[in-house]
Amino acid sequence: MPGEQAPLIRVPGQPRADPQAKPLSPGLAERWLQALYETPLLFSGILDEHGRVLDGNQLSIEGCGLVREDVLGCPFWECGWWSPDPEVSAQIRRCCEHALATGEPLRTTSRYFLGDGTPRMVDLSLSPVREGDGGFGYLVATGLDITDALAAAAARERKITRELTTVQESEYQAQERLRRLAGVALELVNAESLEDLAEIVSDHGVDVLGADGAALAVPDEDGLRVAVSSRLGGRARVAYHHLSPDSPLPVAHVWRTGQRLVLPDPESGLALAPGMEQWCADTRRDALVVVPLRLGENRLGSLAVTWEDQLKVADDDLDLIEAFAAQCAQALQRVSSLQAERTTAARVRLLAETLQRSLLSDPPESERLQIAVRYEPAAEEAQVGGDWYDAFLVRDGGTLLAIGDVAGHDQDAAAAMGQVRNLLRGVAYSIGEPPAAVLSELDRAMRDLGTGVLATALLARVEPPGPDEDAGAPTLQLRWSNAGHPPPLLINPDGTAELLGHEPELLLGLEPATRRSDHTHAIRPGATVVLYTDGLVERRGGTVEDGLTWLVGVSARLGGLPVGDLCDVLLGEVMGSAEDDIALLAVRAGPGRRVEG
């Protein structure tokens, strides 16, 4: 019926397509769900839209040696199942955020930890649940402990590898391993970092190869960066995470020479490098095969796979390792390209942000005003752009305040912003007219000079007191004109806040002949005017009106703060949720000094 909220979970007992089917009674349906939830075979729990644990069955909390009071209300990835290993915790967090963001179920295999720190393996599923309004309000987490099954499978694989003697059995094993290797190759496609590659190789690849540990080595600026499988132990991960380029150890040797190494026992390792004795002790491994990671003639690194015991590696096994290394090399090349793209994007962003900040000068000193400015770039790399502020004195003693936003979110927008800002400064200082006349002249200059940009702007003038005003605490006059920009915010001395809400006129760059208007408002001593760009009030899923209402409400309790602190608090309120750059300019009437941004 209209107004009713759809149930989070469709339970037996709801109407089905067959009208003759007999539904379960509500009591039986509830007991059925409770029995499913409290099964001693399956971990189950429910998370809220922020990933916090709302509830979990006894097996998933007490059965794992955790304390329920410590788990409920805690972010899922910070709970004791995952928190002992930061990499695992980060992986689970990414999975939760992906499921909530896309609304698609997600399944993954991961390590988890019992309360005493014992590591285990779990087959984890995350299923978003829709609310009545269609949004995703909950995340159902279920898991199955597969540690013993994985151990048994690995043991069976090693046993089969050693016991198969006939050609028919060998061919069957090779075909099966190739099939499984293809599955691992599909997982490698989704890797976005060297750590992701190592995780896939460690958790799945080594089982296909019949091995029990692995390491990936890739060159960096100082030598070789080595991602060591967690199966080789924490000591090995710390001791060998970075090697010098001339290291005698096998992964470095193979990277330098491009030649495969087969070391079936500790003696063969010692014959290569004396340091292998310590390596065998640290990893508790006796045998390893190291192959180069190459694409064409380019050597990208090396892959090592290990075994606990001495082992005579068959030619078929070596061929399979080489094939797997070729897949890893392709994935590594893609990861390297992705990281290079990210690095380039970060440099472009830094360049644009540096340019933008260089154009945002400090506000002037003033005997009648306290001025604070702030600029905060958006979190997303592509979002640096055309926001700006400005404050400067003109010849008759007035103070001009400007805030604006050039359309676009890249280095071109930042450069265009510099043009428009400098034009505005020159026009305003030269003609000495009220704000509306200055914006009209700026619009014409932008057309005549061919800037080819669109921009919003609000230009305000704080006019000096008349000759009869009290020089100690005069009432100042704010005169402004608005070209398509959010309205000024006024915080009165009594703590009330309001928008100086005249309808904004046409933005700059569309019709230079448009008529522009001035508006005025008295600014009493202690009152604060805040100019801002739309990044402060625009939110995904909300309207600008919602953002303006929020701004008035939150500002009403900030009027007693120094203007610089007021700006910092406003930015802090939206930190992490703002999707665009934010420029702020706050002015308080009364004796003061400049507050730098």
Secondary structure, DSSP 8 states (H G I E B T S, - for coil): -TT----SS--TTS--S-TTS----HHHHHHHHHHHHT-TTSEEEEEETTSBEEEE-TTTTGGGT--HHHHTTSBGGGSTTTTTSHHHHHHHHHHHHHHHHH---EEEEEEEE-TTS-EEEEEEEEEEEE-TTSSEEEEEEEEEE-HHHHHHHHHHHHHHHHH--SHHHHHHHHHHHHHHHHHHHHHHHT--SHHHHHHHIIIIIHHHTT-SEEEEEEE-SSSEEEEE-GGG-HHHHHHTSEE-TT--SHHHHHHHH---EEE-SHHHHHHH-TTHHHHHHHHT--EEEEEEEEETTEEEEEEEEEESS-----HHHHHHHHHHHHHHHHHHHHHHHHHHHHHHHHHHHHHHHHHHHHHS------SSEEEEEEEE--SSGGG--EEEEEEEE-TTS-EEEEEEEES-SSHHHHHHHHHHHHHHHHHHHHH---HHHHHHHHHHHHHHTT----EEEEEEEEE---TTS-SSS--EEEEEEEES----EEE-TTS-EEE-----B--BTS-TT-----EEEEE-TT-EEEEE-GGGT--TTS-HHHHHHHHHHHHTTTTTS-HHHHHHHHHHHHTTT--S-EEEEEEEESS--EE--
